[in-house]
Amino acid sequence: TPPPSLRPEGLKKYTFEQLRQATSNFSLENLVSDEGAFGPVYKGKLGNSTYVAVKVMKEATVDKVEQFSVELGTLQQCRHPQLLQLMGYCWEGASRCIVYEYHMNGSLRSFLDSRSKLDWKRRLCILYQIIAGLEYLHVVADPPIIHRDLKTGNILLDSHNNAVIGDFGIARVCSQVENAKEGTSTRIFGTPGYIDPEYARSGHVAATSDIFS
């Protein structure tokens, strides 16, 4: 049973069987991404014909369970058009799944890798939407939240190529550190190439780390 903090009123709890059926037994045909450290993501269709994305934890290690709790807890308190919408979760035996809204065009990385074209107007729109999402996390959210893994693979696009920020598994809520705006970590999180050099050298994480990414 998940802790009470992960069972807020209004957050739907799915059974593993519901998600298994929705994804056709987690079939390869429904595999959206297998890149994440947490586990693969599958496209699913619920009984009411709603399409969802289902992230499945590979193995219940301490780090993975912590990522699950962080992502679920962070998305519970964040509601913004440019942040991925949480729809529910599964916590059943050793199974851990997070259910999100489904974005038809996948990640910005996969969209660009497929050589699909984005005109400059759409590129600027995506950039503006990412900035709007970061402004919410850094300025509006109380306490502020630092994503720590902002990259093209974690930007998702809908059918009109509108962007949302996803994957909050290693996000840092700033109330967990002494200073409300910054803190120091002994472990460096994130993806090589997107990590702020200052953070990589010192473990000193701040909102500017997300801006660098």
Secondary structure, 3 states (H helix, E strand, C coil): CCCHHHCCCCCEECCHHHHHHHCCCCCHHHEEECCCCCCCEEEEECCCCCEEEEEECCCCCHHHHHHHHHHHHHHHHCCCCCECCEEEEEEECCEEEEEEECCCCCEHHHHHHCCCCCCHHHHHHHHHHHHHHHHHHHHHCCCCEECCCCCHHHEEECCCCCEEECCCCCCEEHHHCCCCCEEECCCCCCCCCCCCHHHHHHCEEEHHHHHHC
